[in-house]
Amino acid sequence: MKDRLTALKLFARAARIGNFSSAGRQLGLSQPSTSRVIAALEDEVGATFFSRTTRAVTLTEAGTTYLMRVEAILSELDEADHEARGTGELRGVLRVGTSSSFVRREIIPRLSRFMKKHPSLRIELLASDRYQDLVTEGIDVGFRFGRLPDSSAIARKILHAPRILTASPSYLGERGTPTTPSDLTDHAVIIGPAQPSPTFSFCKDGRIGSVRVGSQLAVTLDEAAIASAVAGLGIAASSMPREEIENGSLVHILPDWDFGSMEINALFVSGKSIKPAARAFVDFLIREGSARPCKER
């Protein structure tokens, strides 16, 4: 039983990484041992799971189908083991997919407390600013920003992050500080993912309106919008500039005006049991304050 379970875990890990040596090291096996275990699994099942070259290993069609089944089984086993222990202890591997900005600003500063509470859990942070496919990349929980399109994934809405306008002290010293949203038309405004449109909507004391701004600079990453504002290139709308506001490199402007917010959702693969570690991780982030239960606007 143990040998077969080890083989399945090794197969799933090699399939996701695309490398036998790396997968084997994570389970304490040498590259030759890894190759032998996977070859024995293929012989036992009667199917070829990998196409092997000198540079990489890739899944065959049979391997792709088998992987989806195996990962569902391993997830169910994790759930069963977790319930049987009854201690709340988490084990195994947790793969978290998120953006570079969210992982740097919200996850990593709090991660040590979660890791100390669950020392037997291995965490893999897959930080990327491209779209991440939960199924093909074997992600247990992913974070999405903005309204979700129709998806087969299970979503848990965890936060509406306020959209905040900021600028550097040097910029404001040179160009002045806006006192109303209409003043933005006289300023350099940086367009970014938190505010992809040059039309800014706002609300104050029940008054709702919009203003269209001019922009010479547009960026595709929230980190780039924040960095551009710090560099004095203009006023940026972003959702996570707390660090820069606290250290004084950015100033929160028009703080009494509501410029809306951005949804942040935790996503889990549909049709697959949510891994206990993934559920616990999202609950932890909510408790720690990087995400708070959202209120609909």
C-alpha positions in Angstrom: 0.0 0.0 0.0 2.8 2.4 0.9 4.7 1.7 -2.2 1.7 2.2 -4.5 0.8 5.5 -2.6 4.4 6.7 -2.9 4.3 5.9 -6.6 1.1 7.9 -7.1 2.4 10.9 -5.2 5.7 10.7 -7.2 3.8 10.4 -10.5 1.6 13.5 -9.6 4.6 15.5 -8.6 6.6 14.6 -11.7 3.6 15.4 -13.9 3.3 18.9 -12.5 7.0 19.7 -12.4 7.9 18.1 -15.7 11.1 16.7 -14.2 11.8 13.4 -12.6 14.8 14.5 -10.6 13.1 17.4 -9.0 10.0 15.3 -8.1 12.2 12.6 -6.7 14.2 15.1 -4.5 11.0 16.4 -3.0 10.1 12.8 -1.9 13.6 11.9 -0.9 14.4 9.7 -3.9 17.3 9.7 -6.4 16.7 10.2 -10.1 17.3 6.5 -10.9 14.9 5.4 -8.2 12.3 7.9 -9.4 12.5 6.6 -13.0 12.2 3.0 -11.7 9.1 3.7 -9.6 7.3 5.5 -12.4 8.2 2.8 -14.9 6.9 0.2 -12.5 3.7 2.1 -12.1 3.3 2.3 -15.9 3.9 -1.4 -16.2 1.4 -2.2 -13.5 -1.3 0.0 -14.9 -0.5 -1.0 -18.5 -0.2 2.5 -19.9 2.6 5.0 -20.8 2.1 8.2 -18.8 5.2 10.2 -20.0 6.9 11.0 -23.2 10.6 11.1 -22.3 13.3 13.2 -24.0 16.8 14.2 -22.8 15.5 17.6 -21.8 12.1 17.0 -20.3 9.2 14.7 -19.7 5.7 15.5 -20.8 2.4 13.8 -20.1 0.8 11.6 -22.7 -3.0 11.7 -23.2 -3.3 8.6 -20.9 -1.1 10.4 -18.4 -3.2 13.5 -18.4 -6.4 11.5 -17.7 -4.7 9.4 -15.0 -3.3 12.5 -13.3 -6.8 14.1 -12.8 -8.0 10.8 -11.3 -5.0 10.4 -9.1 -5.0 13.9 -7.8 -8.7 13.6 -6.8 -7.8 10.4 -4.9 -4.8 12.0 -3.1 -7.0 15.0 -2.2 -9.6 12.6 -0.7 -6.9 10.8 1.2 -5.6 14.1 2.6 -9.1 15.0 3.8 -9.6 11.5 5.4 -6.2 11.7 7.2 -6.9 15.2 8.4 -10.3 14.2 9.9 -8.9 11.0 11.4 -6.1 12.9 13.2 -8.7 15.2 14.7 -5.9 17.6 15.9 -6.1 20.2 13.2 -2.5 19.4 12.1 -1.9 19.9 8.4 0.5 17.7 6.4 1.5 17.2 2.7 1.9 20.0 0.1 -0.1 23.1 -0.4 0.2 24.8 -3.8 -0.9 28.5 -3.8 -1.3 30.4 -7.0 -1.3 34.2 -6.8 0.1 37.5 -8.2 3.5 38.8 -7.4 2.0 41.8 -5.7 -0.4 39.9 -3.4 2.2 37.3 -2.4 4.8 40.0 -1.5 2.5 42.4 0.2 -0.1 40.3 1.9 1.0 36.6 2.1 4.7 36.5 2.9 4.6 39.0 5.8 2.1 36.7 7.5 3.3 33.3 6.4 5.6 32.5 9.2 2.8 32.3 11.7 0.9 29.8 9.5 4.1 27.8 8.9 4.9 27.6 12.6 1.4 26.4 13.4 1.8 23.6 10.7 5.4 22.5 10.7 4.7 19.3 8.7 3.1 21.2 5.8 5.2 22.1 2.8 4.0 25.3 1.0 4.7 26.1 -2.6 4.0 29.7 -3.6 3.4 30.0 -7.4 3.7 33.7 -7.9 3.0 34.9 -11.4 1.3 37.8 -13.1 0.1 35.7 -16.0 -3.2 33.7 -15.9 -2.7 30.5 -13.8 -4.8 27.4 -14.6 -5.6 25.7 -11.4 -6.1 22.2 -13.0 -3.1 22.0 -15.3 -0.7 23.6 -12.8 -2.0 21.5 -9.8 -2.9 24.6 -7.7 -4.9 23.9 -4.5 -6.0 27.5 -4.0 -5.6 30.5 -6.3 -6.4 34.1 -5.9 -8.2 36.2 -8.6 -8.6 39.9 -8.7 -11.6 41.8 -10.1 -15.0 40.3 -11.0 -14.8 36.7 -12.1 -15.9 35.5 -15.5 -18.1 32.4 -15.6 -15.9 29.6 -14.4 -16.2 26.0 -13.3 -14.0 26.8 -10.3 -15.4 27.1 -6.8 -15.0 30.7 -5.7 -15.0 32.2 -2.2 -15.2 36.0 -2.2 -12.9 37.2 0.6 -12.3 40.9 0.1 -13.3 44.1 -1.6 -9.9 46.0 -1.6 -10.5 49.8 -1.6 -9.2 51.5 -4.7 -6.9 54.2 -3.4 -5.4 57.2 -5.2 -1.8 58.0 -4.2 1.0 60.3 -5.4 4.5 61.0 -4.2 5.3 64.0 -2.0 7.6 65.3 -4.7 4.9 65.2 -7.3 2.3 66.9 -5.1 4.9 69.5 -4.2 5.4 70.3 -7.9 1.8 69.9 -9.2 -0.3 70.6 -6.1 -2.8 68.3 -4.3 -6.2 67.6 -5.8 -9.1 68.5 -3.5 -12.0 67.2 -5.6 -12.2 64.4 -8.3 -12.6 67.1 -11.0 -9.1 68.3 -10.1 -7.7 65.1 -11.5 -8.2 66.4 -15.1 -5.3 68.8 -14.4 -2.9 66.0 -13.3 -0.8 63.2 -14.7 -2.8 60.0 -14.0 -1.3 56.5 -14.2 -3.6 53.9 -15.6 -3.1 50.4 -14.1 -5.0 47.2 -13.4 -6.8 48.6 -10.4 -8.2 51.3 -12.6 -7.9 50.2 -16.3 -10.2 52.9 -17.6 -9.5 56.7 -17.8 -13.0 57.3 -16.5 -12.9 57.4 -12.7 -16.2 56.8 -10.8 -16.5 58.2 -7.3 -19.0 58.6 -4.4 -19.2 60.8 -1.4 -22.2 61.5 0.9 -24.5 59.8 -1.5 -23.3 61.8 -4.4 -22.2 59.6 -7.3 -20.2 60.9 -10.3 -17.4 60.3 -12.7 -14.5 62.2 -14.2 -12.5 61.4 -17.3 -8.7 61.9 -16.9 -5.8 62.2 -19.3 -3.0 59.7 -19.1 0.4 59.5 -20.6 1.4 56.3 -18.8 -0.4 53.0 -18.6 0.9 49.9 -16.9 -0.3 46.3 -16.6 0.9 45.4 -13.1 -0.3 46.9 -9.8 3.3 46.9 -8.6 4.3 49.0 -11.6 1.6 51.5 -10.9 2.7 51.9 -7.3 6.4 52.1 -8.3 5.5 54.8 -11.0 3.7 56.8 -8.4 6.7 56.6 -6.0 8.9 57.8 -8.8 6.8 60.9 -9.1 5.3 60.1 -12.5 1.8 60.9 -11.5 -1.3 59.9 -9.5 -2.0 56.1 -9.4 -5.0 54.1 -8.4 -4.0 50.9 -6.6 -5.4 48.5 -4.1 -2.4 47.6 -1.9 -0.1 50.6 -1.3 -0.3 50.4 2.5 3.5 49.9 2.8 4.3 53.1 0.8 1.7 55.2 2.6 3.1 54.1 6.0 6.7 54.9 5.1 5.8 58.2 3.5 6.9 57.5 -0.1 3.2 57.9 -1.1 0.4 60.2 0.1 -3.2 59.1 0.1 -5.1 61.8 -1.8 -8.8 62.5 -1.8 -9.2 60.1 1.1 -12.8 61.2 1.8 -13.9 60.1 -1.7 -14.9 56.5 -2.5 -13.4 55.3 -5.8 -14.8 51.8 -5.5 -13.0 48.6 -4.8 -11.6 45.5 -6.4 -12.8 42.0 -5.5 -10.4 39.4 -4.4 -11.5 35.8 -4.6 -10.1 32.5 -3.5 -10.6 29.8 -6.1 -10.7 26.0 -5.8 -11.0 23.4 -8.5 -14.6 22.3 -9.0 -15.4 18.7 -8.7 -12.5 18.1 -6.4 -12.5 18.0 -2.6 -11.1 21.2 -1.2 -7.8 20.3 0.4 -7.9 20.9 4.2 -4.7 22.9 4.0 -6.2 25.2 1.3 -9.3 25.8 3.3 -7.3 26.5 6.5 -4.9 28.9 4.6 -7.8 31.0 3.3 -9.3 31.1 6.8 -5.9 32.1 8.2 -5.6 35.0 5.8 -9.0 36.3 6.8 -8.2 36.1 10.5 -4.8 37.7 10.1 -6.3 40.7 8.3 -4.8 40.4 4.8 -8.4 39.6 3.8 -11.5 40.5 5.6 -15.0 39.3 5.0 -16.3 41.5 2.2 -19.4 43.6 2.2 -21.2 44.0 -1.1 -21.5 47.5 -2.5 
